[in-house]
Amino acid sequence: MLKEVKSAQAEQVLAKHALGSYQHARRMVLAALVVVLFAALLFGQSSFPPDSVPHETIEMVGVLLIFLGIVGRLWSTLYIGGRKSSEVVTGGPYSITRNPLYVFSSMAAAGVGAQIGSITATIGFAVLCAAAFHVVILREEKFLKEALGAPFQAYMARVPRFFPKLSLYQEGDTGSFKPRLLRTTLLDGLVFLVALPAFELIDGAQESGILPVLFRFP
């Protein structure tokens, strides 16, 4: 009996370690994306004039997307609460998509792209983010199928991988509250907010000629 308990504890430790490596990969992908997006924005500019209505409207929609993305990530963390490797979480955002953290991160990335004032950049940044996270999602799914077995496979069959299906929504249980996880998620998400003052500086530098404009986004 003691051996079985120790074996179960060892499996839990290994599971947490494995999932931790995927979460680290997720943060690295997010950091790399931010660097790539900032690099693109340094030398790119919208084809709409800076003070035009379309340009300003797209920017404001982008601000809304960034805030929705950050709030959505916090909402998702309230439900997952460190339970991802030990049980199938099916409530709240996890009832309509299996990867709400990635969905909301892609939404925030779209908001970052929108700060150029370009529809193409808005959509392009969201697609780039979603494509990068797709690789992480596939690795996580392989791990979770082995760790959680039939319940997770049934969940996969019922809930879409990425694009939310709102008709499936169920409130569910948030589990135990973990302030540390919420703090980490908030700090990760605040990276997107850096876009707001940074792009104002970039716009000013481009208008003054300090930064060259190498390409324009329609």
Sequence and secondary structure as in RCSB ss.txt:
>XXXX:A:sequence
MLKEVKSAQAEQVLAKHALGSYQHARRMVLAALVVVLFAALLFGQSSFPPDSVPHETIEMVGVLLIFLGIVGRLW
STLYIGGRKSSEVVTGGPYSITRNPLYVFSSMAAAGVGAQIGSITATIGFAVLCAAAFHVVILREEKFLKEALGA
PFQAYMARVPRFFPKLSLYQEGDTGSFKPRLLRTTLLDGLVFLVALPAFELIDGAQESGILPVLFRFP
>XXXX:A:secstr
 HHHHHHHHHHHHHHHHHHHHHHHHHHHHHHHHHHHHHHHHHHEEESS TTSHHHHHHHHHHHHHHHHHHHHHHH
HHHHHTT TTTS   SGGGGT S HHHHHHHHHHHHHHHTTT HHHHHHHHHHHHHHHHHHHHHHHHHHHHHH H
HHHHHHHHS SSS  GGG       S  HHHHHHHHHHHHHHHTHHHHHHHHHHHHHHTSS   EEE 
